[in-house]
Amino acid sequence: MTSRLRARRRVLLVVTALAFIAVLAHLGLLDAGQLAFGARNVAIFTRDLFPPDPTVIGRVGIAILETIEIAFAGTLLGCVAALPLAIASSEVAAGPGSARVMRAVLAFIRTIPALLWAVVFVVAVGLGAAAGTLGVAVYSAGYLGKLYADAMDGVDPEVIEAVRATGASRVQVARLAIIPETMHALLTQLLFVFEYNVRASSILGFVGAGGIGFYLLGYLQSLQYDRLMTAVLATFVAVMLIDALSARLYRWLTDA
Amino acid sequence: MDAGTPTIEARGLGITFRGRDVLVDVDLQARAGEIVMIAGRSGGGKTTLLRAIKGILQPQRGHLSVLGAPPRVDGRADPRIGFIPQQLGLVRAETVLANTLTGACSRTGLLRSLLGRFAPEEYERAHAILDQLGIGEYAQLPVRMLSGGQRQRVAIARSLMQQPSILLADEFVSQLDLVTAREILEVTRAIARRGVTVLMTTHEVEMAREFADRIVMLQDGRVAVDAPATDVDVARIREVLR
């Protein structure tokens, strides 16, 4: 390494450290009084979380089931929408012109988080799980659309050229060559997004879009921390189970 | 198509790519039922010539007529011209049958294509072709599980499903062992006997002499030799390939 490169790295390190300290101060994280006050509150909060209140497990269980339903239906609806969007966004499938425009559309969809899409659908279809499902579906379409388009652009161009040479249309090439060639990636990314959506769906209730989030926010705002702890633990168990199931499915798919 | 009918005619064909002349003033004629081997060193313009005939590339100079008209460059490709690229371009996750049926795309409607359900007569045709090529028993196997020679036959089957008048094959047997290569070339000879024009690129001169009706040697994008296979001067070919 040259001495000039070493000097540049040293300068970068010092500038980064100074910027970090300045940002912490601006955020109030160097204020000793505020930190001490916060620590006292955390201690009280932690004490009140235990023991968890088991009397709410029934309604919490139903809400978690609804959360998983929202994630499941939202992911699948998003996948159905993502496939044509991905084909239109793939350079090899639809050409560079379509790919540029459609990738911008997908980027816009992803810019807005699922929670905000849920707010939009609460306005459109009213409070409840339907709004949450549609919110998750739109966000998933944007996210999966991008992942799928990237996978499709990785298909061997010779395969596409050979199938196109038979006289196949673009849609036929997509259906008979591109989708089969990327099927493995499409399925594993679908599982990944489903896992992500189970977590994302757990806060949709904050905006009235169904699921466990409604209880999480309600118990938090009414200071029922023991009930909050029950809801959090139940959510944690559900997420772990979904992760384990997903991992098993992934292995099953990749071993085949 | 009746044997002897002209199918491909190129006069003064020229293609320049990134400032380099890949094909220069190429004249070529091929007839129905004829096997023409396009030989030459790597980078000599063989693949470019096939791609121009298929309509994948647009020649910048000269005249090119394929089956009586300039090749279709925009829109859907002409299914009467079968094209097998060097790496075959098979969908490896799909079965032998599914790959073969792809050759029927131009006769299949959008809904059937989307559902992956071809007409019953297409299934019959595909099975008959696979049986003819000796791979009928592998119809339901994924292509990735086949040997090189078997994959080659699947690529031929897909092209035959197109019911082609011309079959273009790029470096078709170069990656096969000698025995398998000869078997595949025998299959190709049988296809030509049905009146299909076969154009293949190769750098296997001995095999080209044995199986081709005519050999066209390309050197730096120009035709260096164009003669019946039996008349070709081996010393001259070796000189071109050196």
HADDOCK unambig.tbl for C-alpha pairs under 7 A between the chains (distance, minus, plus):
assign (segid A and resid 158 and name CA) (segid B and resid 85 and name CA) 6.96 0.50 0.50
assign (segid A and resid 158 and name CA) (segid B and resid 89 and name CA) 5.09 0.50 0.50
assign (segid A and resid 159 and name CA) (segid B and resid 89 and name CA) 3.78 0.50 0.50
assign (segid A and resid 159 and name CA) (segid B and resid 90 and name CA) 5.75 0.50 0.50
assign (segid A and resid 159 and name CA) (segid B and resid 91 and name CA) 6.48 0.50 0.50
assign (segid A and resid 162 and name CA) (segid B and resid 83 and name CA) 6.76 0.50 0.50
assign (segid A and resid 162 and name CA) (segid B and resid 84 and name CA) 6.62 0.50 0.50
assign (segid A and resid 162 and name CA) (segid B and resid 85 and name CA) 6.65 0.50 0.50
assign (segid A and resid 162 and name CA) (segid B and resid 89 and name CA) 5.23 0.50 0.50
assign (segid A and resid 163 and name CA) (segid B and resid 102 and name CA) 6.90 0.50 0.50
assign (segid A and resid 164 and name CA) (segid B and resid 77 and name CA) 6.68 0.50 0.50
assign (segid A and resid 165 and name CA) (segid B and resid 77 and name CA) 5.42 0.50 0.50
assign (segid A and resid 165 and name CA) (segid B and resid 79 and name CA) 6.97 0.50 0.50
assign (segid A and resid 165 and name CA) (segid B and resid 83 and name CA) 6.31 0.50 0.50
assign (segid A and resid 166 and name CA) (segid B and resid 77 and name CA) 6.66 0.50 0.50
assign (segid A and resid 166 and name CA) (segid B and resid 79 and name CA) 5.07 0.50 0.50
assign (segid A and resid 166 and name CA) (segid B and resid 82 and name CA) 6.64 0.50 0.50
assign (segid A and resid 166 and name CA) (segid B and resid 103 and name CA) 5.41 0.50 0.50
assign (segid A and resid 166 and name CA) (segid B and resid 105 and name CA) 6.82 0.50 0.50
assign (segid A and resid 166 and name CA) (segid B and resid 162 and name CA) 6.55 0.50 0.50
assign (segid A and resid 167 and name CA) (segid B and resid 76 and name CA) 5.36 0.50 0.50
assign (segid A and resid 167 and name CA) (segid B and resid 77 and name CA) 4.44 0.50 0.50
assign (segid A and resid 167 and name CA) (segid B and resid 78 and name CA) 5.58 0.50 0.50
assign (segid A and resid 167 and name CA) (segid B and resid 79 and name CA) 4.80 0.50 0.50
assign (segid A and resid 167 and name CA) (segid B and resid 105 and name CA) 6.42 0.50 0.50
assign (segid A and resid 167 and name CA) (segid B and resid 106 and name CA) 5.05 0.50 0.50
assign (segid A and resid 168 and name CA) (segid B and resid 76 and name CA) 6.55 0.50 0.50
assign (segid A and resid 168 and name CA) (segid B and resid 105 and name CA) 5.08 0.50 0.50
assign (segid A and resid 168 and name CA) (segid B and resid 106 and name CA) 5.57 0.50 0.50
assign (segid A and resid 169 and name CA) (segid B and resid 76 and name CA) 6.04 0.50 0.50
assign (segid A and resid 172 and name CA) (segid B and resid 113 and name CA) 6.03 0.50 0.50
assign (segid A and resid 175 and name CA) (segid B and resid 114 and name CA) 6.12 0.50 0.50
assign (segid A and resid 177 and name CA) (segid B and resid 91 and name CA) 5.95 0.50 0.50
assign (segid A and resid 180 and name CA) (segid B and resid 93 and name CA) 6.42 0.50 0.50
assign (segid A and resid 180 and name CA) (segid B and resid 94 and name CA) 6.76 0.50 0.50
assign (segid A and resid 181 and name CA) (segid B and resid 91 and name CA) 6.31 0.50 0.50
assign (segid A and resid 181 and name CA) (segid B and resid 93 and name CA) 6.18 0.50 0.50
